[in-house]
Amino acid sequence: MLAARLEGVPHPVAVSAARAAIAQRRQAIATSDGPAALDADRELHELAHDAQQRADAASAPRLRPVLNATGVIVHTNLGRAPLAPAAIDAIGSVAAGYSNLEYELSDGERGSRHSHLEEVLRELTGAEAAIVVNNCAAAVLLAAAALAGGGELVVSRGQLIEIGGSFRIPEVVAQSGARLVEVGTTNRTRIADYERALGSDTGAVLRAHPSNFRTVGFVEEVAIEDLCAAAGSAGVPVIDDVGSGALAEGVPELADEPPVRRSIAAGAALVCFSGDKLLGGPQAGILVGRAEAVERCRAHPLARALRPDKLQLAALAATLSLYRDPARARREIPVLRMLTAGDAELRARAEMMRAALMREGVDASVIETASKVGGGALPLLELEGPACAVDPGATGLDELAQRLRMAEPPVIARAREGWLLLDPRTLDDDGARAAASAVAAALDA
């Protein structure tokens, strides 16, 4: 009977929610101090309300949009890079029906899904060929398996990095079937260290950019040009994992990230990078390089296991096309736009939030702070700018943050010295208005 009172949810969900509500009420009665008079109508109303909330929660999507007010641009926990409108449109267009994913329209024959991206990747990077897999760790795994599987893979000890989530380069490489050969030390590796390690069993040399940390002080590393020259003279290919995919030109904030074009020009056989970090596209791992090396990757059995689907390819193709016009890319790709946002734009947005909160009787001010790139990229870069600081008052910072996480949409902010900060860098104007409204409602609850 209780399940029949629930509205807008499938019958199995209603039954499960009703049973859970009844079970909880029975437990509450059993553990109470003594018998109490029960009002049947009131009990049924409260049970129905509890069951409806449970059913609504169970029916709601688990993966939901949130407002990122943290100032961390490529926030891994919040889905990394938001997509450009062109990429979103491309996903919708391809998802709505069938596509020529692996079909050549010109001759009616079976085609390759990688052909949709190869031309633009060659154009943007200067590479001879390209292939796309589902993330950068997969790209490194495939490159190591294709070029060094069954042989030795030489890498500097200073580049045996952990890439997040406890996934480490040695563990990724181990799955490729290659035997890791470590050279140099954690802080200094010279070209002679590599040269001594190269031999008849060497399948490839791996260079891994330490995207999420920097070693400073008494340090030395080998430039990609020198590494490719030394390995090439021994007939050994170089795999260069440059990490975050810095393709944008004329962006000073990206100066510390290794350009993909530089590695290609230096002679790397394969260059691996992400699609969903600084490139600003969907999750993807991109391999570009010499045609023979890319073909070995394409022919390897892992290539099928790691291949991207049509939605990833559609979004990535649209994102890469924007890079053909650098000014348009900086304007339309959200990651690049946030990275290069000017003080006037940010201050206007922060002031808008402050004013909206003050009108609701909330104590707020604009302060100076620093945003971060995130996503394991540019760890030393701090993007100075304004933020809207909210006094949580009697509600308390932890309680306010909890209420905001449960808002619709959820708002994720950051704390500083007892204040809640709303960073305008990772909010557009509509998002900033929604965040301010959510804070006001949470403090009024």
C-alpha positions, 0 to 999 in steps of 0.5 A: 500500500505504501509503495502505491502512494509514491509518485514518479518512480518505477514500481520496483524502486517504490517497493524498495524505498517503502520497505527501507522506510518501514524497516527504519521506522520499526527499528526506531520503535524497537529501540525507543524508551517505551511504548508510545501512542501512534497516530496511524494517519500521521505515521502513514504520512511520515512513512510516505514522505520518507519513502518518497525521498528515498525513491527520488534519491534512488532514481536520480542520476548518480553522475551529476553536473556541479558548479566548480567554485574551487579555482582549480581549472582541471579538477580531476575529481570534478571531471577535468576539462569542461568541453567547448560548445563545438565539442558538445555539439559534436557529441550530440550529433554523433550520439543521436544516430548512426555514424561513419565511425568505421566506414568509408563513405567514398568507396563503401568499404570498412574504414578505421576510426583513427582516420577521423583524427589523423590529419588534424593531429599531423597538422597540429604536431608535425607528426607523420601519423597518429592514433588515439586511445582512451587515456594517456596511461593507456597511450604509454602502455601501448607505446611501451608494449608495441616498441619494447614489449619483450625487451628493455625500456630505459628510463631515468630514475627521476622520471619513475613518477606516480601519475595519480590514484596510486598508478605509477609508471613502473607498474604501467610499463610492467603490464607492457611486457617490457623490462624496466632499466633505470638509469641516473639518479632521482635528481641528476641523469646525464646523457652518458647514463642513457648511453651506457644502458643502450644495448642489443636488448633495448627496445626503447627509451622512455622519457616521462615529463614530471607533470605533477611535481618539480625537482629544484636545486642540484638537478640535471636532465637530458634535453629531448633533442640530445636524448633522441640523438643519442638513442637514434645513433644506437638505433633505439626509438624514444617514447616521450610522455609529455603528459598534459597536451600543451598544443596552444600557441602564444599562451605564456602560462603554458611555457613550462609544459613541453610542446608536442611539436618540439618532441616531434621535431627532436625525432621522438618515435612516439609522443604521448599526451592527454586529451582532457587536461591542458588540451581541453578536450574529452578523456583520451590518450593521443600518440603521434610520431613516426609512421612506422612506430604508430603502425606498430601501435595500431597493429598491437592487440592492446590497441583494440582493448584501449580504443576510444568510442565514437563520442570521445572521437567526436569531441576530440575532433571538434576540440582539435579543429579549434586549434587550427585558429589559435585565437578561437581556441583561446576564446572557445576552449574553456580550459584555455579561457580560464587559464588566460582570463584577465583581472577585469573579467574575474573581478567583475564576476567576484564583485557580482557574487559579493553584491548578490550575497550582500543583498541577501544579508550575507557578509561577503567581500572580495579578496586576493587569492590564487587559483591552480591549474590542477590535473597534475599540470603546472604544479608551481603556477599560481594564477593570481586573482580575486575571489568572493569570500563568504563569512559562514557565520553561526552556520559554520564552515563545515556545515555550509560546505555540506549544505552546498554539496547537497544543493541543486546543482551542488556547489564545490568551493574551497576554504581559507582561514574560516571563510568560504571562497567562491573563485570566479575563474572556474565559474562563468557568469551564470554559474557565479549567479547560481553559486551566490544564490545557493550560498544565500539559500544554504545560510538561510536554511 
